[in-house]
């Protein structure tokens, strides 16, 4: 028997499961609805209550609030992006002007 077969015989139910993000978000929504406790919900879904707690920190209401940018910062970002666009346009105009001024005069205009 190879090592993988031995591991499956020892603990077939201990195989690590991977859940997609949608499943995790739905589980957190169910948990935050307050209809069931974390232990009850984890048993119903077949996940550990530790995983459910980790998902709640990651995807729950508090996790979303931590990731959101405060409105003052967001308005400052918009202001800086506008300023950057204006300065970029000015730079491009100056580059073109320098290119024109640096050209050799045409002999046909003399």
Backbone as CSV, one residue per row, in Angstrom:
resi,resn,N_x,N_y,N_z,CA_x,CA_y,CA_z,C_x,C_y,C_z
1,UNK,0.832,-1.189,0.000,0.000,0.000,0.000,0.874,1.249,0.000
2,UNK,0.504,2.216,-0.798,1.285,3.447,-0.779,0.791,4.360,0.344
3,UNK,1.481,5.442,0.525,1.227,6.340,1.661,-0.165,6.979,1.582
4,UNK,-0.609,7.339,0.386,-1.918,7.980,0.238,-3.041,7.026,0.626
5,UNK,-2.921,5.756,0.230,-3.942,4.775,0.568,-3.974,4.536,2.076
6,UNK,-2.813,4.521,2.707,-2.755,4.332,4.151,-3.426,5.498,4.869
7,UNK,-3.199,6.708,4.392,-3.781,7.893,5.012,-5.300,7.868,4.866
8,UNK,-5.797,7.428,3.709,-7.234,7.357,3.494,-7.872,6.303,4.385
9,UNK,-7.171,5.212,4.659,-7.711,4.174,5.518,-7.742,4.622,6.966
10,UNK,-6.732,5.382,7.385,-6.662,5.839,8.770,-7.749,6.848,9.089
11,UNK,-7.913,7.828,8.228,-8.862,8.892,8.536,-9.550,9.399,7.272
12,UNK,-10.499,8.633,6.762,-11.149,9.063,5.520,-11.968,10.346,5.710
13,UNK,-12.506,10.582,6.891,-13.324,11.774,7.102,-12.472,12.991,7.466
14,UNK,-11.203,12.806,7.712,-10.327,13.904,8.108,-9.701,14.606,6.907
15,UNK,-10.135,14.237,5.731,-9.600,14.856,4.528,-9.969,16.335,4.512
16,UNK,-9.041,17.166,4.182,-9.254,18.610,4.193,-10.197,19.014,3.063
17,UNK,-11.240,19.753,3.437,-12.206,20.223,2.446,-11.976,21.694,2.167
18,UNK,-12.221,22.069,0.937,-12.092,23.466,0.546,-13.477,23.984,0.151
19,UNK,-13.819,25.137,0.699,-15.114,25.736,0.422,-14.912,27.002,-0.395
20,UNK,-15.800,27.233,-1.347,-15.674,28.439,-2.151,-16.154,29.665,-1.356
21,UNK,-15.817,30.821,-1.889,-16.096,32.073,-1.191,-17.598,32.285,-1.012
22,UNK,-18.389,31.905,-1.990,-19.844,32.079,-1.902,-20.409,31.274,-0.739
23,UNK,-19.935,30.040,-0.569,-20.388,29.204,0.539,-20.051,29.870,1.863
24,UNK,-18.838,30.393,1.971,-18.407,31.042,3.214,-19.252,32.267,3.511
25,UNK,-19.496,33.088,2.490,-20.310,34.302,2.692,-21.739,33.942,3.098
26,UNK,-22.308,32.922,2.473,-23.656,32.491,2.840,-23.701,31.968,4.276
27,UNK,-22.683,31.239,4.671,-22.618,30.728,6.038,-22.553,31.889,7.029
28,UNK,-21.783,32.903,6.716,-21.665,34.067,7.602,-22.995,34.811,7.676
29,UNK,-23.690,34.938,6.547,-25.003,35.593,6.554,-25.969,34.843,7.460
30,UNK,-25.951,33.519,7.379,-26.808,32.709,8.248,-26.431,32.914,9.713
31,UNK,-25.167,32.977,9.985,-24.704,33.165,11.357,-25.098,34.533,11.883
32,UNK,-24.951,35.561,11.049,-25.273,36.917,11.491,-26.769,37.166,11.588
33,UNK,-27.579,36.302,10.955,-29.031,36.467,11.066,-29.504,36.187,12.497
34,UNK,-28.717,35.424,13.257,-29.027,35.180,14.660,-30.047,34.087,14.900
35,UNK,-30.457,33.397,13.871,-31.456,32.340,14.046,-30.873,31.102,14.733
36,UNK,-29.599,30.854,14.502,-28.931,29.689,15.085,-27.605,30.098,15.690
37,UNK,-27.160,29.332,16.658,-25.848,29.605,17.252,-24.759,29.117,16.301
38,UNK,-23.535,29.538,16.557,-22.408,29.141,15.713,-22.217,27.629,15.752
39,UNK,-22.403,27.037,16.916,-22.223,25.586,17.049,-23.292,24.846,16.245
40,UNK,-24.555,25.279,16.364,-25.636,24.632,15.620,-25.402,24.752,14.118
41,UNK,-25.068,25.951,13.678,-24.864,26.184,12.256,-23.679,25.388,11.727
42,UNK,-22.606,25.322,12.505,-21.436,24.570,12.047,-21.760,23.090,11.912
43,UNK,-22.574,22.568,12.808,-22.981,21.159,12.712,-23.864,20.930,11.485
44,UNK,-24.783,21.867,11.239,-25.676,21.726,10.086,-24.904,21.779,8.767
45,UNK,-23.908,22.660,8.706,-23.144,22.836,7.471,-22.000,21.839,7.331
46,UNK,-21.647,21.183,8.423,-20.563,20.214,8.373,-19.182,20.853,8.378
47,UNK,-19.074,22.012,9.022,-17.780,22.691,9.153,-17.489,22.887,10.631
48,UNK,-16.256,23.178,10.941,-15.927,23.400,12.349,-16.371,24.797,12.757
49,UNK,-16.676,24.956,14.041,-17.089,26.275,14.516,-15.923,27.258,14.468
50,UNK,-14.694,26.750,14.505,-13.518,27.622,14.373,-13.455,28.211,12.964
51,UNK,-13.740,27.378,11.977,-13.742,27.866,10.592,-14.833,28.911,10.414
52,UNK,-15.985,28.648,11.008,-17.098,29.585,10.910,-16.727,30.933,11.538
53,UNK,-16.037,30.900,12.660,-15.591,32.134,13.305,-14.588,32.893,12.453
54,UNK,-13.677,32.150,11.829,-12.687,32.778,10.953,-13.358,33.421,9.754
55,UNK,-14.340,32.731,9.198,-15.070,33.283,8.058,-15.841,34.527,8.467
56,UNK,-16.379,34.518,9.688,-17.139,35.681,10.164,-16.224,36.897,10.261
57,UNK,-15.013,36.698,10.755,-14.059,37.819,10.835,-13.685,38.308,9.442
58,UNK,-13.579,37.375,8.516,-13.142,37.720,7.161,-14.268,38.325,6.321
59,UNK,-15.453,37.748,6.376,-16.533,38.139,5.477,-17.706,38.824,6.174
60,UNK,-17.698,38.844,7.479,-18.832,39.390,8.211,-18.923,40.898,8.146
61,UNK,-19.925,41.443,8.822,-20.176,42.879,8.823,-18.953,43.650,9.294
62,UNK,-18.322,43.211,10.356,-17.141,43.902,10.878,-15.985,43.828,9.895
63,UNK,-15.837,42.703,9.206,-14.777,42.559,8.219,-14.974,43.489,7.042
64,UNK,-16.225,43.648,6.617,-16.526,44.573,5.513,-16.253,46.011,5.926
65,UNK,-16.592,46.355,7.168,-16.362,47.721,7.641,-14.873,48.024,7.738
66,UNK,-14.089,47.041,8.133,-12.645,47.246,8.247,-12.012,47.464,6.884
67,UNK,-12.574,46.834,5.852,-12.012,46.956,4.510,-12.476,48.213,3.779
68,UNK,-13.598,48.772,4.209,-14.117,49.935,3.497,-13.276,51.167,3.795
69,UNK,-13.166,52.026,2.806,-12.380,53.245,2.943,-13.301,54.337,3.478
70,UNK,-12.878,55.056,4.509,-13.717,56.136,5.024,-14.011,57.164,3.930
71,UNK,-15.163,57.818,4.044,-15.601,58.734,2.998,-14.632,59.889,2.808
72,UNK,-14.042,60.393,3.888,-13.081,61.492,3.776,-11.871,61.046,2.947
73,UNK,-11.409,59.840,3.184,-10.277,59.317,2.419,-10.664,59.112,0.963
74,UNK,-11.881,58.637,0.740,-12.331,58.397,-0.620,-12.406,59.702,-1.402
75,UNK,-12.908,60.766,-0.778,-12.985,62.046,-1.480,-11.593,62.606,-1.752
76,UNK,-10.666,62.376,-0.839,-9.282,62.816,-1.036,-8.649,62.058,-2.209
77,UNK,-8.939,60.778,-2.322,-8.417,59.973,-3.428,-8.942,60.509,-4.753
78,UNK,-10.227,60.822,-4.816,-10.819,61.360,-6.049,-10.155,62.685,-6.401
79,UNK,-9.957,63.537,-5.402,-9.316,64.837,-5.627,-7.900,64.659,-6.169
80,UNK,-7.139,63.750,-5.593,-5.768,63.510,-6.037,-5.722,62.916,-7.445
81,UNK,-6.693,62.059,-7.776,-6.739,61.490,-9.124,-7.010,62.574,-10.162
82,UNK,-7.892,63.517,-9.832,-8.157,64.640,-10.749,-6.908,65.491,-10.938
83,UNK,-6.240,65.767,-9.826,-5.021,66.582,-9.892,-3.955,65.871,-10.725
84,UNK,-3.825,64.576,-10.546,-2.856,63.806,-11.315,-3.172,63.868,-12.809
85,UNK,-4.434,63.766,-13.160,-4.829,63.830,-14.567,-4.467,65.196,-15.161
86,UNK,-4.703,66.272,-14.404,-4.383,67.617,-14.901,-2.884,67.786,-15.095
87,UNK,-2.107,67.340,-14.142,-0.650,67.465,-14.233,-0.107,66.612,-15.377
88,UNK,-0.699,65.451,-15.596,-0.288,64.592,-16.702,-0.546,65.277,-18.041
89,UNK,-1.711,65.922,-18.171,-2.010,66.662,-19.411,-1.001,67.792,-19.618
90,UNK,-0.690,68.524,-18.553,0.283,69.622,-18.655,1.649,69.103,-19.094
91,UNK,2.062,67.991,-18.518,3.347,67.400,-18.874,3.383,67.026,-20.354
92,UNK,2.303,66.411,-20.833,2.246,65.997,-22.242,2.326,67.204,-23.171
93,UNK,1.651,68.301,-22.803,1.701,69.526,-23.616,3.119,70.077,-23.643
94,UNK,3.782,70.092,-22.496,5.158,70.592,-22.439,6.107,69.724,-23.259
95,UNK,5.921,68.420,-23.230,6.754,67.525,-24.041,6.615,67.851,-25.517
96,UNK,5.365,68.061,-25.957,5.131,68.383,-27.365,5.751,69.726,-27.721
97,UNK,5.630,70.710,-26.827,6.204,72.032,-27.088,7.722,71.947,-27.198
98,UNK,8.355,71.180,-26.313,9.812,71.026,-26.376,10.229,70.326,-27.662
99,UNK,9.443,69.374,-28.107,9.761,68.670,-29.347,9.669,69.622,-30.532
100,UNK,8.665,70.480,-30.527,8.502,71.440,-31.628,9.621,72.470,-31.612
101,UNK,9.945,72.990,-30.432,10.986,74.011,-30.323,12.373,73.450,-30.616
102,UNK,12.567,72.178,-30.390,13.863,71.564,-30.611,14.098,71.122,-32.041
103,UNK,13.099,71.243,-32.918,13.251,70.805,-34.300,14.133,71.786,-35.073
104,UNK,14.828,71.244,-36.068,15.630,72.069,-36.967,14.679,72.838,-37.885
105,UNK,14.975,74.078,-38.213,14.096,74.843,-39.106,14.099,74.226,-40.504
106,UNK,12.966,74.308,-41.188,12.838,73.810,-42.552,13.526,74.765,-43.517
107,UNK,14.249,74.233,-44.495,14.919,75.069,-45.510,13.923,75.599,-46.521
108,UNK,12.745,75.017,-46.607,11.762,75.432,-47.599,11.089,76.746,-47.220
109,UNK,11.153,77.160,-45.969,10.495,78.403,-45.561,11.381,79.609,-45.753
110,UNK,12.615,79.462,-46.116,13.528,80.592,-46.274,13.420,81.249,-47.579
